[in-house]
């Protein structure tokens, strides 16, 4: 059985992608995670949902020697899906070196392992933050990249450049760069979802925690040039994101890629404001949220949403979940967490 390495597999998107791999493919899955912003409990949740077991390795990708030793025992690796990275925009603004060191060192280390072991297929977890404040919306994969608004976004720009140069130097190496927009929601079962170890920076877990009295909600900025003066984002269900990774992996394995480095936007194509997202949650949950209006945050882009036609055409990927679905599943996951406490 061929093996897929998933780095950051205990994290939010990684865990949902492992679920899709275990339920939709026959690959052997090996998850690599150091639990810096995740928990090993995710693995049991995955097993409960899928009924399948998989291998796990606890290690830091920045430790190249240990990474090499532990991955060297696998000789049938056909692909790597690389999620592992720090992802908080505000934290990256406060501590840029932490992000440059972790996100880029881990990437170059895993790429070097791929080169040594002749692993030909690589999926990279990129971000719509690479576009910065784009001049025109929606953005396509050919939209010029502007200056990144945060060190986090800059690490994704640099990461894409690194992979592109590796592909150029090694024509047999194939990569897909997936630019996520704003992953939200939880598995429809309600058994796994976003679980930040510290105070969350992302909107939806803040919303659900606020609904149960465990957090407070601030809308950062009410003076943006948008329809209701709050930031606009393209929210996409995490299970749709996970499905895209499986499709991108098969795209490479089946040699459907037209070049050895391909980029795809993963978004619904719909811009949703922060206030509209709040209203959607209130509708599906029946909970009225108390929130305050704060100033703009450093690093925040004003508005961004995707043109996803290329992913639809090349990967045969179509998002299935609506904004209300996203909020409903996130609320179901929050209720699961409450029942466990």
Secondary structure as UniProt FT lines:
FT   STRAND          3..7
FT   TURN            8..10
FT   HELIX           12..24
FT   STRAND          28..33
FT   HELIX           41..50
FT   STRAND          55..58
FT   TURN            61..62
FT   HELIX           64..71
FT   TURN            72..73
FT   STRAND          77..82
FT   HELIX           89..94
FT   HELIX           96..99
FT   HELIX           100..104
FT   HELIX           105..116
FT   TURN            117..118
FT   STRAND          121..127
FT   HELIX           128..131
FT   TURN            141..142
FT   HELIX           151..169
FT   TURN            171..172
FT   STRAND          174..180
FT   STRAND          182..184
FT   TURN            188..189
FT   HELIX           203..211
FT   TURN            212..213
FT   STRAND          217..220
FT   TURN            227..228
FT   STRAND          232..233
FT   STRAND          235..237
FT   HELIX           238..253
FT   TURN            254..255
FT   STRAND          261..266
FT   STRAND          272..273
FT   HELIX           274..285
FT   STRAND          291..294
FT   TURN            298..299
FT   HELIX           309..315
FT   HELIX           323..340
//
